[in-house]
Amino acid sequence: MVIAADTALIGDGHLKYGVLPGSGSSVRLPRKLPVNIAKHLLLTGELAPADQLMRWGLVNEVVPASGFAGHGLRTGAANGGT
């Protein structure tokens, strides 16, 4: 389950720093997103807003940033966390 704040920007920044992606994003993103979208994020270094990623299926839920921590705690507790 992926929960993101409404202010979150998510992507892969390796390109912006001239570094090869070594943490698995180049393998994981194409498995989670349509290949053309994953390539766009990987090859441009652009960050996508959380609501867009929810439409693409990478994020399950977008919540207001002001209530993000509380929502995460409630969700965890409701799903068997302590």
ChimeraX attribute file (.defattr): number of C-alpha atoms within 10 A of each C-alpha:
attribute: neighborCount
match mode: 1-to-1
recipient: residues
	/A:1	6
	/A:2	10
	/A:3	17
	/A:4	22
	/A:5	19
	/A:6	16
	/A:7	14
	/A:8	16
	/A:9	15
	/A:10	16
	/A:11	20
	/A:12	19
	/A:13	18
	/A:14	17
	/A:15	15
	/A:16	11
	/A:17	8
	/A:18	8
	/A:19	9
	/A:20	10
	/A:21	14
	/A:22	9
	/A:23	9
	/A:24	8
	/A:25	15
	/A:26	17
	/A:27	12
	/A:28	11
	/A:29	19
	/A:30	15
	/A:31	11
	/A:32	13
	/A:33	15
	/A:34	12
	/A:35	12
	/A:36	10
	/A:37	14
	/A:38	20
	/A:39	15
	/A:40	12
	/A:41	20
	/A:42	21
	/A:43	15
	/A:44	14
	/A:45	16
	/A:46	16
	/A:47	15
	/A:48	14
	/A:49	16
	/A:50	24
	/A:51	21
	/A:52	14
	/A:53	20
	/A:54	16
	/A:55	11
	/A:56	14
	/A:57	14
	/A:58	17
	/A:59	17
	/A:60	15
	/A:61	17
	/A:62	19
	/A:63	18
	/A:64	13
	/A:65	14
	/A:66	11
	/A:67	10
	/A:68	16
	/A:69	13
	/A:70	11
	/A:71	16
	/A:72	14
	/A:73	13
	/A:74	13
	/A:75	13
	/A:76	12
	/A:77	11
	/A:78	10
	/A:79	9
	/A:80	7
	/A:81	9
	/A:82	8
